[in-house]
Amino acid sequence: MESKKILQNIIDYKYLLEIISYLEEYIVLLEDKRIKHKFNINQDNININPLLSMFLESIDLKLEDISSAQKLKESLLDIKKNAKIFTVILSDSPNDDLRRKIAKFFFDSISQYRLMKFNISPDIGGGIVLKTPTRYFDFSYYKMLERSEDNIVSLIKQYEI
């Protein structure tokens, strides 16, 4: 499985961690002979977590056996270890649709593979703040107002408001 194809379908760092967690649970169920015997579990009757199932559909992959599950887990852990992570700060918690749109925008715009973390800070008032490992970009409403403070003061003085 190609890392780029997998990464295109990962919304953000939190989503990646959830997928890894559900995949690990699935592998444990396949490996644990005692549980398999007690509950009569086999490959065909293990319920896969809906989020993991949706992710597998998005990358067009079926977990046919334990080795395919372990290979996918290794790929995801490799992405977790090697992908550059940057933080998107918003004033309010984004829903899944907005997270997907932001992730797609950055994935399409930036050539290197990246993962995003979403943080919330009501102090920014709106807009977006982007933190990379080496840079900080502030496009928040607070920063825009701060920059225009001199303009507002000069307008007030000019028009004697």
C-alpha positions as CSV (number, residue, x, y, z in Angstrom):
1,M,0.0,0.0,0.0
2,E,1.4,3.3,-1.1
3,S,1.9,5.9,1.7
4,K,0.7,8.8,-0.4
5,K,-2.7,7.1,-1.1
6,I,-3.1,6.3,2.6
7,L,-2.1,9.8,3.7
8,Q,-4.6,11.4,1.2
9,N,-7.4,9.8,3.2
10,I,-6.2,10.7,6.6
11,I,-7.9,13.8,7.9
12,D,-5.5,14.8,10.6
13,Y,-3.1,13.5,13.3
14,K,-6.0,12.7,15.7
15,Y,-7.8,10.6,13.0
16,L,-4.5,8.7,12.3
17,L,-4.1,7.8,16.0
18,E,-7.8,6.6,16.1
19,I,-7.3,4.4,13.0
20,I,-4.1,2.9,14.5
21,S,-5.8,2.2,17.8
22,Y,-8.8,0.4,16.1
23,L,-6.4,-1.5,13.9
24,E,-4.4,-2.6,16.9
25,E,-7.6,-3.8,18.6
26,Y,-8.5,-5.8,15.5
27,I,-5.1,-7.4,15.3
28,V,-5.3,-8.4,19.0
29,L,-8.6,-10.1,18.4
30,L,-7.1,-12.0,15.5
31,E,-4.0,-13.0,17.5
32,D,-5.6,-14.0,20.8
33,K,-6.4,-17.7,20.5
34,R,-8.1,-17.8,23.9
35,I,-10.6,-15.1,23.0
36,K,-11.1,-16.6,19.6
37,H,-12.0,-20.0,21.1
38,K,-14.2,-18.6,23.9
39,F,-16.3,-16.4,21.6
40,N,-16.0,-18.5,18.4
41,I,-14.2,-15.7,16.6
42,N,-12.7,-16.1,13.1
43,Q,-11.7,-13.7,10.4
44,D,-15.2,-13.6,8.9
45,N,-17.2,-12.8,12.0
46,I,-15.0,-10.1,13.7
47,N,-16.8,-6.7,13.6
48,I,-14.5,-4.0,12.4
49,N,-14.9,-0.6,14.0
50,P,-17.0,1.6,11.7
51,L,-14.4,4.3,11.5
52,L,-11.7,1.7,10.6
53,S,-14.1,0.2,8.1
54,M,-14.8,3.6,6.5
55,F,-11.1,4.3,6.3
56,L,-10.4,0.9,4.6
57,E,-13.1,1.7,2.1
58,S,-11.6,5.0,1.3
59,I,-8.2,3.4,0.5
60,D,-9.9,0.5,-1.3
61,L,-8.3,-2.1,1.0
62,K,-9.7,-5.3,2.7
63,L,-8.0,-6.9,5.6
64,E,-7.9,-10.4,4.3
65,D,-5.7,-11.8,7.0
66,I,-3.6,-10.9,9.9
67,S,-0.5,-10.1,7.7
68,S,-2.4,-7.5,5.7
69,A,-3.6,-5.9,8.9
70,Q,-0.1,-5.8,10.3
71,K,1.3,-4.4,7.0
72,L,-1.3,-1.6,7.1
73,K,-0.4,-0.9,10.8
74,E,3.3,-0.7,9.8
75,S,2.5,1.8,7.0
76,L,0.4,3.9,9.4
77,L,3.1,3.9,12.1
78,D,5.6,4.9,9.4
79,I,3.5,7.8,8.4
80,K,3.1,8.8,12.1
81,K,6.8,8.7,12.6
82,N,8.0,10.4,9.4
83,A,5.3,12.8,8.2
84,K,5.9,16.4,9.1
85,I,3.2,17.7,11.5
86,F,1.9,21.2,11.5
87,T,-0.7,22.8,13.8
88,V,-3.8,24.6,12.6
89,I,-5.3,26.9,15.3
90,L,-8.9,28.0,14.9
91,S,-11.2,30.0,17.2
92,D,-13.8,27.2,17.4
93,S,-13.8,23.4,17.0
94,P,-14.1,22.4,13.4
95,N,-16.6,19.8,12.3
96,D,-15.4,16.8,10.3
97,D,-16.3,18.4,7.0
98,L,-14.3,21.6,7.7
99,R,-11.4,19.5,8.9
100,R,-11.5,17.5,5.7
101,K,-11.6,20.7,3.6
102,I,-8.7,22.2,5.4
103,A,-6.7,19.0,5.2
104,K,-7.4,18.7,1.5
105,F,-6.4,22.3,0.9
106,F,-3.0,21.8,2.5
107,F,-2.5,18.3,1.1
108,D,-3.1,19.7,-2.4
109,S,-1.1,22.9,-1.9
110,I,2.0,21.5,-0.2
111,S,4.2,18.9,-2.0
112,Q,5.6,17.2,1.1
113,Y,3.4,14.8,3.0
114,R,2.1,16.4,6.2
115,L,-0.2,15.7,9.1
116,M,-2.2,18.3,10.8
117,K,-3.2,18.9,14.4
118,F,-6.1,21.1,15.1
119,N,-6.1,23.3,18.2
120,I,-8.7,25.7,19.5
121,S,-8.0,29.2,20.8
122,P,-11.0,31.5,21.1
123,D,-8.5,34.4,21.7
124,I,-7.8,34.6,17.9
125,G,-11.4,35.7,17.3
126,G,-11.5,33.9,14.0
127,G,-9.4,33.3,10.9
128,I,-6.5,30.8,11.2
129,V,-3.1,30.5,12.7
130,L,-0.7,28.0,11.2
131,K,2.4,26.6,13.1
132,T,5.0,24.5,11.3
133,P,8.0,23.1,13.0
134,T,10.0,26.2,12.0
135,R,7.5,29.0,11.2
136,Y,4.4,30.7,12.6
137,F,1.8,32.3,10.3
138,D,-1.0,34.4,11.9
139,F,-4.0,35.1,9.8
140,S,-6.3,35.6,12.8
141,Y,-8.9,38.4,13.1
142,Y,-7.1,39.5,16.3
143,K,-3.8,40.0,14.3
144,M,-5.6,41.9,11.5
145,L,-7.2,44.3,14.0
146,E,-3.8,44.7,15.7
147,R,-2.2,45.6,12.4
148,S,-4.9,48.1,11.5
149,E,-4.9,49.8,14.9
150,D,-2.7,52.7,13.6
151,N,-5.0,53.1,10.6
152,I,-8.1,53.3,12.8
153,V,-6.5,55.9,15.1
154,S,-5.5,58.0,12.1
155,L,-9.0,57.8,10.6
156,I,-10.5,58.9,13.9
157,K,-8.1,61.9,14.1
158,Q,-8.6,62.8,10.4
159,Y,-12.4,62.8,10.6
160,E,-12.6,64.0,14.2
161,I,-15.0,61.2,15.1
